[in-house]
Amino acid sequence: MAFKKITLTDHRAGSLDENTHRILTDGARTCRRWAVTMTTLAGSGHPAGSLSSMELYLATYAFANVTPDNTSSFDRDYVVISHGHTSPGAYAALAWLGFFRPEEAVAHFRQAGSPFQGHVERELPGIDWGTGNLGQGLSAGVGFALAQKARGVDGKVFVLMGDGEQVKGQLAESRRIAVKEGLTSLTALVDLNGIQISGTTESVMAADIESLWKADGWDVISCDGHDFQALFDALVAAAERPVPTVILARTVMGRGVSYMEGIADYHGKAPSGELFLKAMEELGGNGQWLEELRERRKTSLPEGRHLGSYPIYLEAGDARTYGNDKKTDNRSAFGTALADVAEHNCGVAGRTPLLVFDCDLAGSVKVDGFADRCPQAFIETGIQEHATATVAGAASTAGVVSLWADFGVFGLAEAYNQQRLNDINGANVKLVLTHVGLDVGEDGKTHQCIDYIGLLRNTFGWKLVVPADPNQTDRATRWALSNWGNICLAMGRSKLPVVTDEEGRPFFGAEYRFRYGAVDMIRTGSDVTLLACGHLVHRALAARDLLAEKGLSARVCHVATPLHIDDGDLLKAASTGAVVTVEDHNVNSGLGSIVAQRLLLLGKPLAFRSLGVTRYGDSGPSEEVFASMGLRGTDIARAVQDLLR
């Protein structure tokens, strides 16, 4: 029996009538049977935490404006499940509320190819963010609340959490952002069952959870997490508070099954045999359904919902062309392009909201121009990179475009797991990494991000653009903002000359159109091809001039998109029969390894050498650092000569 929704509009504290209370209580018992059966049938899972959270799931989903009909809309409430391992509880509650058929969830839980995965994923209606890595759910909730605010939607965001994750640092980051941005629409609910995998929360890592939330400016409500009346009263009260509110719900691990209650072993242990039958008996059912479901598990898998893109309505503006009369840096060209986009879109009706995030580096990463022109869409989050990565990711799935600019070592190397989850969740983040590679120079090895290609290469959805000069940066920025998906723009710090064609005109000038995957042929040549990435194209051009003095003709090509290189372009570029790749990146995991692998798979063996970063760099002026790494024009020319001998 599916329960009729209760929303803020038809419920007030104290009005939970006897019949409604009975329906919810019976529903919780039914859902507990389904949750336990899921784990028994799959032979794995997290039953006890699912049982302790059951009333929280039913109360929240019944209270929130989230229905099977509106779950794909932006104009609704959002529910985030941070303790994603309690998926049996979430699936059971959603099934009971009519989001999908309960027998599908129970029979196909943790089965390869099923949308009912071990940790909650967005392929299911009612699941707004795929989690599993504890401590990230509140960041996603902040992102959804910011997106609602940007779109002018009067919606609520609810984040359900476990107590074991409360000690994670990312939670503190998210709490502070929520208070700073005045996100009163945000309510967190913590399942305080006092048990985690290794024992009690007190013995594993004690924390004064209430004080942690209060210290960051949240209002705190405590209640019995198994009492529907108390939960509904708390939810109503939270909606009326002038600050974000957390509900600390006291619960019992394994509630409803005597041998699970308060026992850490059943955090991640599925009952079987007689123990399963005993659980069913105590929950008012029997085990006969198990065999029927076991047979159903052998049938065709249910389909999850398709998470496609949505249209982006942004005016990218006209590209700017920088002349070759003076040098500028790519990050400034990015900042100018972003400010142009702000001029065309900020406050314009019908345009997709653009949120720009900064972690205390606005002047260095050049988003200060956007902040001046569109302050209401500029989100300063302080030095809190982990939360910011997830906040930006979640917001980007809720009807806005998110852009976050940061140094490479912070925005990707430090927040890699968060960017990986943005990929898993099919987000739409524009990640702008400045100060990548050895070009950071004096900051030294801790700040020289020499692994960004390799890190993003490990994902399956991220796109990467490493522009060669300010003109290509300008066009790539406008392209990224106008196109769907997680897109990273990576650039160094130094000022660069404009790349020109053989007539001295800007190569990426008025006639150039950015095409993802393209290989740009900067200079023709017949003896060897220099494939450069990013600002190394200038060093490749210098090497070409030196080689010409030796009677060697070098073709110079630029690869702006090392993760995805057009095969036809690559084969054309490599038709000289000898290739040297040049990059400001770890030589083992960047452009060189990608090109070598791809050419081999295409059946094109040739003379090949890869030049790049072979150790952690020194601290000094960037030219000296490049010299010590063997990446000057003279070094490149010498490597070519050695290859062609």
Helices and strands as residue ranges (DSSP letters): H 18-42, H 47-52, H 54-63, E 78-81, G 84-86, H 87-96, H 102-107, H 137-151, E 157-162, G 164-167, H 169-180, E 186-192, E 195-196, E 199-200, H 201-205, H 209-215, E 219-224, H 228-240, E 245-250, G 264-267, H 273-282, H 289-296, E 328-329, H 330-345, E 354-358, H 362-365, H 368-373, G 375-377, E 378-380, H 385-395, E 401-407, H 408-408, I 409-414, H 416-424, E 429-434, G 438-443, H 452-457, E 463-465, H 470-482, E 487-490, E 495-496, E 519-523, E 528-532, H 536-549, E 554-559, H 567-573, G 574-576, E 578-586, H 591-601, E 607-613, H 622-628, H 633-644
